Amino acid sequence: MTCREALRELLALDADQEPRQDLAAHLARCERCRQEEAKLRFALASLRVAERESTDEELTGRIMAATQAEPPRHEAAEAHEPMPLRNWLLAGVLIVGGILGLHYSKSFEWLRLAFGEAIDLAIGLILGVFLTTYLCLLVGSNLRRVQRLFRPH
Ligand SMILES: [Zn+2]
């Protein structure tokens, strides 16, 4: 048996499985493979220690505790608006700020130098799509709020 074959067989062994006769014979006379075997057994032993330290049961317990701390999803969706208006405003401010910031930024000047006036059109289109998407999302997920706004009193 060659060292290569010996290693392959070593790796295929289960943790508590004894090596077959020809592998055992090879290990008995090959120092290098014995060292590999020792390393492998050490690695497997470390794995088992790590496994014992965080048992499945403990992990399950933690997950269960976390899920129970959270209210059931459908109740939460009904109790709260999908996203606070404050967050939407913040996102809007960020987008508009980004547009303004971009127009006065050095990198935009650089882009304009590199690509000419076409970059104005491209950026404008991209930002337009971005803003439209934002507004659609805003109105879409605040439909009830918007309806309340336009409902005759
Ligand atoms: Zn060997």
Boltz pocket constraint, residues with backbone or C-beta under 6 A from the ligand:
constraints:
  - pocket:
      binder: B
      contacts: [[A, 2], [A, 3], [A, 4], [A, 6], [A, 26], [A, 30], [A, 31], [A, 32], [A, 33], [A, 34]]
      max_distance: 6.0
